Amino acid sequence: MNLSTLAGNEKIKGQLSLQERRRGLSHAYIISGPAGSGRHTLARLLAAAMLCTAQGERPCGQCAPCLKVAKGIHPDLSVVTGLEEGKPITVDQVRALRADAYIRPNEGERKVYLLERADRMNSSAQNAMLKLLEEGPRYAAFLLVADNPGGLLETVRSRCEELVLTLGGCDQGGDAGGERLALAGKLAQALESAGELELLETAMALSGKRDELSALLEAVEVELGNRAVRGGDRRRLLRAAGLVRQLREAAGLNVNAGQLAGWLCAGMFDSL
């Protein structure tokens, strides 16, 4: 596969290239990773590869389907977002998607659906999506872009292949990207197992990170989701992930980083 426009992430590139050569791309992927890791770049590359008509390496970037994907006008690629800015995809939207999936492709051999912030769908929407993942037509493919894969039902995740991206494998993230990931790991560890005072001390590292606060909190949320998958106190981890998601929204309102640290501790321990 031609995935050269995706920075770093060589392991995933190799995995997908080998998969494409041997058995073809999967019908469903969950694509996650911190802000700037290339989630949307990879989703577009996979969509283009599935619709590309070149005989050699795909996506070729030159054929008519590839050019249409790049311009966002391919009739067999549907990008699904919430009905309003910041709102999750609804169960009615998933039902409409399901009905559309059973209509044969317009131009190619496949129909591709790219779902933004798929992890924010409620359980009804995810269960409707589950039926499509299980029983959908063979030509339909689904790309679920997620901030936190832990927000998706296990039944949904079990029917998708997961691609967890990093910040360019340090190719473009540099020292700042590595520092952000290290801090995100420390905060996730504290949220998972630390007491209130230790968590407060760790969270105060948010001070001075105002310019990259949203990206840092997104990296924390992804790390919490990964820890929930691996084991540990799942209830506490999912609670922490939900709280961090709220904090990301507050960060967009220019709330002081010190206030966010206090809010984080209060949210974790007021009713645990």
Protein Blocks (a to p, Z undefined) as FASTA:
>chain_A
ZZklpggjllmmmmmmmmmmmnopafbdcdeddehilmmmmmmmmmmmmmpcbfbdcdeh
lamklmmmmnopafkbccdddfbehiacdfklmmmmmmmmmpccfklmbdcdddehkllp
cfklmmmmmmmmmmmcfkbccddddfblmlpcfklmmmpccddddehhommnommlmmmm
mmmmmmmmmmmmpcfklmmmmmmmmgoplmmmmmmmmmmmmmmmmmmmngcjfklmmmmm
mmmmmmmmmmmnopafklmmmmmmmmmmmmZZ
